[in-house]
């Protein structure tokens, strides 16, 4: 999985899974939980994250602003 827009397929019904939770994993990794809205199945994927390439950098540099 390359980015947040890449969604795995449900192993049960083969529909696209929706991201339902992101939690921190081991250092340098995060756990993403995907859920199927069709059958209710879930899948947990651990991905490597690079804090330098994170969207949080823009927030910290005040380049991005929350919606009004």
C-alpha positions as CSV (number, residue, x, y, z in Angstrom):
1,X,0.0,0.0,0.0
2,X,1.6,3.3,-1.1
3,X,-0.7,6.0,0.2
4,X,-3.8,6.7,2.1
5,X,-5.8,6.6,-1.1
6,X,-4.8,3.0,-1.7
7,X,-7.5,0.8,-0.3
8,X,-7.3,-3.0,0.1
9,X,-10.0,-5.3,-1.1
10,X,-12.2,-7.2,1.3
11,X,-10.9,-10.8,1.5
12,X,-14.5,-12.1,2.0
13,X,-16.7,-10.2,-0.5
14,X,-14.0,-8.5,-2.7
15,X,-15.4,-4.9,-2.2
16,X,-13.2,-2.0,-1.4
17,X,-12.5,-1.4,2.3
18,X,-12.8,2.0,3.9
19,X,-10.2,3.3,6.3
20,X,-11.8,3.3,9.8
21,X,-8.8,3.9,12.2
22,X,-5.2,4.9,12.2
23,X,-3.1,4.2,15.3
24,X,0.6,4.4,16.0
25,X,2.4,1.2,15.9
26,X,6.1,0.5,16.6
27,X,8.5,3.3,16.0
28,X,8.3,4.4,12.4
29,X,5.1,2.4,11.6
30,X,1.4,3.0,11.9
31,X,-1.5,0.6,12.0
32,X,-4.4,1.2,9.7
33,X,-7.7,-0.6,10.2
34,X,-10.0,-0.9,7.2
35,X,-13.7,-2.0,7.4
36,X,-16.0,-3.3,4.7
37,X,-19.4,-1.6,4.6
38,X,-20.9,-4.5,2.7
39,X,-20.1,-7.5,4.9
40,X,-18.6,-5.8,8.0
41,X,-15.2,-7.6,7.7
42,X,-12.0,-5.8,8.9
43,X,-8.4,-5.9,7.9
44,X,-5.4,-4.4,9.7
45,X,-2.4,-3.2,7.7
46,X,0.9,-2.0,9.2
47,X,2.8,0.5,7.0
48,X,6.1,2.3,7.4
49,X,5.8,6.1,7.8
50,X,8.3,8.8,7.1
51,X,7.7,11.8,9.4
52,X,9.5,14.1,6.9
53,X,7.0,13.2,4.2
54,X,4.0,13.5,6.6
55,X,1.1,16.0,6.0
56,X,1.8,17.2,9.6
57,X,4.9,19.1,8.4
58,X,2.6,21.6,6.6
59,X,0.5,22.0,9.7
60,X,3.6,22.6,11.8
61,X,4.9,25.2,9.4
62,X,1.5,26.9,9.3
63,X,1.2,26.3,5.6
64,X,-2.2,24.7,6.0
65,X,-5.2,26.0,7.8
66,X,-8.2,24.1,9.1
67,X,-11.5,24.6,7.3
68,X,-13.7,27.5,8.5
